[in-house]
């Protein structure tokens, strides 16, 4: 009985106190690459103790701390070379640039030449929720062209309706859809 209590206590004690031991925060903000390196130095002992995955989970509030495991794995981290910090800062900047490009591609413009608002208009038009003239004005806006004659009645051909549907269903590529927009403009 005493042995099993000792084993339970020995296993639970470290898990209860480790988070409190490392419940420290740096007294600076990590905005620049140099500051991120400083942050990585600040958290290095903790990283050694809890490991990479636990480190990432433990420091969700410090977004730039997620770069630290990459820095720790860099060959320059353990180097004694006087220029090692420059190499590490370069690695940090490279990762920040990579993250920045990823965010731009995924969230800013969806790495697309067709903006999200236009896709939403196209969905409304396909669903007969907006009139042809409103969709044609959206096409003018997205293409920076002026092809609608206000005196004419506005009719969009069936083939373009089908191409738009295929584009939204991802049956045709964005390039093919852009080509069909260009053809629609030329023939209008």
C-alpha positions in Angstrom: 0.0 0.0 0.0 2.8 2.4 1.0 4.7 1.6 -2.3 1.7 2.3 -4.5 1.0 5.6 -2.7 4.6 6.6 -3.2 4.5 5.7 -6.9 1.3 7.7 -7.4 2.7 10.6 -5.5 6.0 10.4 -7.4 4.2 10.4 -10.7 1.7 13.2 -9.9 4.0 15.6 -8.1 6.1 16.6 -11.1 3.0 17.2 -13.3 1.5 19.4 -10.6 4.5 21.7 -10.2 6.2 21.8 -13.6 3.6 24.2 -15.0 4.1 26.5 -11.9 7.8 26.3 -12.3 7.6 27.5 -15.8 4.7 30.0 -15.3 7.1 32.8 -16.1 6.8 35.4 -18.9 9.4 37.6 -20.5 9.3 41.2 -19.6 9.7 42.3 -23.3 7.7 42.0 -26.5 9.0 39.8 -29.3 8.3 41.9 -32.3 11.6 42.0 -34.2 13.6 39.0 -35.2 16.3 39.9 -32.6 13.6 40.0 -29.9 12.3 36.6 -31.1 15.8 35.2 -30.7 15.9 36.7 -27.2 12.5 35.0 -26.5 14.0 31.7 -27.6 16.9 32.1 -25.2 14.4 32.9 -22.5 12.4 29.7 -23.0 15.3 27.3 -23.9 15.6 25.5 -20.5 11.9 24.9 -20.5 12.0 23.5 -24.0 14.7 21.1 -23.0 12.5 19.9 -20.1 9.1 19.6 -21.7 9.9 18.9 -25.4 8.8 20.5 -28.6 5.1 19.6 -28.8 4.4 20.4 -25.1 6.4 23.7 -25.6 4.1 24.7 -28.5 1.0 23.9 -26.6 2.2 25.6 -23.4 3.0 28.9 -25.2 -0.1 29.6 -27.3 -0.2 33.2 -26.1 3.3 33.8 -27.4 2.8 33.4 -31.2 6.4 34.0 -32.0 7.6 31.4 -29.5 6.4 28.8 -32.0 9.4 29.6 -34.1 11.8 28.7 -31.2 11.8 24.9 -31.7 12.9 25.6 -35.3 15.7 27.8 -34.0 16.7 25.2 -31.4 17.1 22.6 -34.1 19.2 24.9 -36.2 22.9 23.8 -36.3 24.0 27.3 -35.3 22.1 27.1 -31.9 24.8 25.0 -30.3 27.6 26.8 -32.1 30.2 28.9 -30.4 30.8 31.0 -33.5 30.6 34.8 -32.9 28.2 35.2 -35.8 25.8 32.5 -34.7 23.1 35.0 -33.7 23.1 36.4 -37.3 22.5 33.0 -38.7 19.7 32.4 -36.2 18.1 35.7 -36.9 18.2 34.9 -40.6 16.4 31.6 -39.9 13.8 33.5 -37.9 13.3 36.0 -40.7 13.0 33.2 -43.2 10.3 31.5 -41.1 8.4 34.8 -40.5 8.5 35.5 -44.3 7.2 31.9 -45.0 4.4 32.4 -42.5 3.6 35.8 -43.9 3.3 34.4 -47.4 1.2 31.5 -46.2 -1.2 33.9 -44.5 -1.5 36.1 -47.6 -2.2 33.1 -49.8 -4.8 31.6 -47.5 -6.5 34.6 -46.0 -5.9 37.8 -47.8 -6.6 37.1 -51.4 -6.8 33.4 -51.5 -3.9 33.4 -54.0 -6.5 34.2 -56.6 -6.9 36.9 -59.1 -10.7 36.7 -58.5 -11.6 38.3 -55.2 -13.9 36.6 -52.7 -16.5 39.3 -53.0 -16.8 38.5 -56.7 -17.2 34.8 -56.0 -20.0 35.6 -53.6 -21.7 37.7 -56.3 -21.4 34.8 -58.7 -23.0 32.5 -56.3 -25.9 34.9 -55.9 -26.2 35.2 -59.6 -26.1 31.5 -60.2 -28.8 31.1 -57.5 -31.0 33.7 -59.3 -30.8 36.0 -56.3 -29.4 39.0 -58.2 -30.2 40.2 -61.8 -27.9 40.0 -64.8 -27.1 43.7 -64.7 -25.9 43.6 -61.1 -23.5 40.7 -62.0 -22.4 42.5 -65.1 -21.5 45.5 -63.0 -19.5 43.2 -60.7 -17.6 41.9 -63.8 -16.9 45.4 -64.9 -15.6 46.2 -61.4 -13.3 43.2 -61.2 -12.0 43.6 -64.7 -11.7 47.4 -64.5 -13.5 47.6 -67.8 -16.5 49.5 -69.0 -18.4 47.3 -71.5 -22.0 47.7 -70.4 -24.0 50.0 -72.6 -26.8 51.5 -70.4 -29.2 51.8 -73.3 -29.1 48.1 -74.2 -31.0 45.3 -72.5 -28.6 43.1 -70.6 -28.5 39.4 -71.3 -25.8 37.0 -70.2 -25.5 34.0 -72.5 -26.3 30.5 -71.2 -22.7 29.3 -71.8 -21.4 31.9 -69.4 -23.9 30.9 -66.8 -22.7 27.3 -67.2 -19.0 28.3 -67.0 -19.7 30.3 -63.8 -21.4 27.3 -62.3 -18.5 25.1 -63.3 -16.0 27.6 -61.9 -17.9 27.7 -58.5 -18.0 23.9 -58.5 -14.3 23.8 -59.3 -15.0 21.8 -62.5 -13.0 24.4 -64.5 -9.9 26.3 -63.4 -9.8 29.9 -62.5 -7.8 30.6 -65.6 -10.5 29.0 -67.8 -13.1 31.1 -66.0 -11.1 34.3 -66.5 -10.7 33.5 -70.2 -14.5 33.1 -70.4 -15.0 36.5 -68.7 -12.6 38.0 -71.3 -14.5 36.4 -74.1 -17.8 37.7 -72.7 -16.4 41.2 -72.6 -15.1 41.0 -76.2 -18.4 39.7 -77.5 -20.6 42.1 -75.6 
